[in-house]
Amino acid sequence: MDHHDERPDLDHRILTALHARGTGPAVAAAARTLSLAGEHGALWLAAGLAGAAADRERRGAWLRGTALTAGAHLASMGVKRLVRRPRPGHVEPLVRTAGRHSFPSSHATSAVAAAVAFGALGARVVPALAAAMCVSRVVVGVHYPSDVAAGAALGAVTARLGARWMTGGRDHG
């Protein structure tokens, strides 16, 4: 946003509107829970390891998908250090954050990487949960929508680029 401009940009306005929806106790609690579960990709890494434990036949694919998810998360942290966009300052965040920078959303990156990787292995609930994770980052007031979109794109690209490796050389789409 240009600080000389009186009108907030679309990113700013969408954040303000979605953050206002998080004032209800149920929405705030759900968004806070997703934030905590997604910190450092923990939810997705645990899901990948659970998939590897439960699906012995495709254990290697689950572990490689988990590695892709972790790699996407690390890539987002590297981009964050380069871009150094400050977190939104015009709303009161509902959660604490591990860092001061917002672009891209690492929660969105790992969530979408997991959705793509684990979705390819048949984990149907992961994409819906990943979408909720992405929206929650704006609702809790710690990311602009463009941070989330960039993180989601980084996660999707990372997982798709690793798809052949993940499935042992078989391309599934």
Legacy VTK file of the C-alpha trace (Angstrom):
# vtk DataFile Version 3.0
C-alpha trace
ASCII
DATASET POLYDATA
POINTS 173 float
0.000 0.000 0.000
1.227 3.463 -0.847
1.298 5.314 2.459
0.500 8.568 0.626
-2.760 7.110 -0.682
-5.790 7.588 1.577
-7.629 4.518 0.237
-6.370 1.092 1.291
-5.596 -1.317 -1.536
-7.607 -4.474 -2.206
-5.208 -6.662 -0.199
-5.683 -4.389 2.817
-9.492 -4.256 2.412
-9.884 -8.050 2.066
-7.736 -8.603 5.156
-9.809 -6.107 7.138
-13.079 -7.755 6.056
-11.983 -11.353 6.750
-10.340 -10.423 10.036
-13.658 -8.892 11.155
-15.273 -12.327 10.598
-12.899 -13.775 13.189
-14.458 -11.889 16.074
-16.935 -14.683 16.827
-15.672 -17.156 19.435
-16.108 -20.277 17.260
-14.339 -18.801 14.230
-11.563 -17.309 16.371
-11.011 -20.611 18.185
-10.889 -22.576 14.926
-8.486 -20.078 13.341
-6.241 -20.096 16.408
-6.216 -23.909 16.457
-5.239 -24.046 12.788
-2.488 -21.496 13.401
-1.017 -23.518 16.223
-1.316 -26.841 14.366
0.276 -25.398 11.233
3.256 -23.789 12.959
6.460 -24.920 11.186
4.327 -27.285 9.078
3.771 -29.553 12.104
0.249 -30.697 11.169
1.304 -31.643 7.646
4.521 -33.349 8.680
2.607 -35.387 11.269
-0.030 -36.264 8.646
2.654 -37.449 6.238
4.316 -39.591 8.875
0.922 -41.031 9.876
0.263 -41.821 6.211
3.630 -43.563 5.970
2.869 -45.618 9.085
-0.641 -46.575 7.955
0.067 -47.217 4.251
3.021 -49.617 4.315
2.772 -50.344 0.596
3.360 -46.669 -0.286
5.483 -45.717 2.722
8.269 -44.319 0.536
5.855 -42.102 -1.394
4.372 -40.768 1.860
7.831 -40.041 3.250
8.907 -38.297 0.042
5.656 -36.282 0.082
6.445 -35.311 3.671
9.938 -34.265 2.591
8.460 -32.171 -0.250
6.131 -30.486 2.250
9.056 -29.718 4.570
11.117 -28.476 1.629
8.321 -26.152 0.509
8.068 -24.790 4.042
11.825 -24.141 4.172
11.683 -22.446 0.753
8.960 -20.103 2.012
11.104 -19.180 5.001
13.966 -18.330 2.637
11.729 -16.153 0.469
10.456 -14.418 3.626
14.015 -13.496 4.590
14.597 -12.009 1.137
11.320 -10.095 0.762
10.990 -8.959 4.402
7.422 -7.668 4.049
6.134 -6.609 7.471
3.034 -8.269 8.877
-0.207 -6.291 8.704
-0.202 -3.498 11.240
-3.746 -2.178 10.908
-5.505 -5.114 12.621
-4.977 -6.718 16.021
-3.672 -10.274 15.437
-5.514 -13.108 17.146
-2.322 -15.196 17.432
1.379 -14.731 18.017
3.741 -15.407 15.149
7.158 -17.002 14.975
8.535 -14.140 12.860
7.978 -10.549 11.812
7.687 -11.109 8.060
4.560 -12.055 6.176
5.408 -12.775 2.519
4.810 -15.554 1.663
2.673 -17.342 4.232
4.637 -20.407 5.327
1.439 -21.929 6.755
-0.157 -21.665 3.293
2.969 -23.014 1.595
3.174 -26.177 3.674
-0.621 -26.663 3.645
-0.902 -26.544 -0.141
2.247 -28.624 -0.644
0.673 -31.272 1.599
-2.667 -30.986 -0.210
-1.003 -31.614 -3.565
1.400 -34.323 -2.360
-0.925 -36.226 -0.022
-3.931 -35.622 -2.271
-2.047 -37.531 -4.986
-1.894 -40.432 -2.519
-5.632 -40.346 -1.913
-5.844 -38.217 1.260
-9.117 -36.500 0.345
-9.549 -34.438 3.529
-6.198 -32.665 3.196
-7.210 -30.171 0.452
-10.216 -28.922 2.464
-8.136 -28.627 5.616
-5.391 -26.844 3.662
-7.943 -24.339 2.303
-9.176 -23.672 5.847
-5.564 -23.178 6.976
-4.991 -20.641 4.198
-8.100 -18.606 5.018
-7.327 -18.746 8.740
-4.080 -16.829 8.230
-6.036 -13.809 7.025
-8.805 -14.252 9.617
-6.256 -14.186 12.474
-4.799 -11.015 10.977
-1.202 -12.075 10.395
-1.179 -12.198 6.575
-2.488 -10.258 3.632
-4.386 -12.334 1.041
-1.444 -11.889 -1.371
0.876 -13.490 1.222
-1.422 -16.510 1.348
-1.808 -16.686 -2.439
1.973 -16.552 -2.915
2.515 -19.216 -0.253
-0.141 -21.446 -1.800
1.438 -21.072 -5.242
4.911 -21.857 -3.863
3.575 -24.957 -2.095
1.713 -26.199 -5.167
4.670 -25.661 -7.499
7.100 -27.339 -5.099
4.880 -30.401 -4.698
4.156 -30.665 -8.432
7.831 -30.361 -9.323
8.567 -33.225 -6.935
5.608 -35.400 -7.958
7.623 -37.834 -10.109
10.229 -38.233 -7.365
7.513 -38.675 -4.751
5.779 -41.484 -6.631
8.993 -43.280 -7.501
9.167 -42.012 -11.087
5.538 -42.626 -12.007
3.819 -39.385 -13.051
0.260 -39.254 -11.756
-1.039 -36.232 -13.578
LINES 1 174
173 0 1 2 3 4 5 6 7 8 9 10 11 12 13 14 15 16 17 18 19 20 21 22 23 24 25 26 27 28 29 30 31 32 33 34 35 36 37 38 39 40 41 42 43 44 45 46 47 48 49 50 51 52 53 54 55 56 57 58 59 60 61 62 63 64 65 66 67 68 69 70 71 72 73 74 75 76 77 78 79 80 81 82 83 84 85 86 87 88 89 90 91 92 93 94 95 96 97 98 99 100 101 102 103 104 105 106 107 108 109 110 111 112 113 114 115 116 117 118 119 120 121 122 123 124 125 126 127 128 129 130 131 132 133 134 135 136 137 138 139 140 141 142 143 144 145 146 147 148 149 150 151 152 153 154 155 156 157 158 159 160 161 162 163 164 165 166 167 168 169 170 171 172
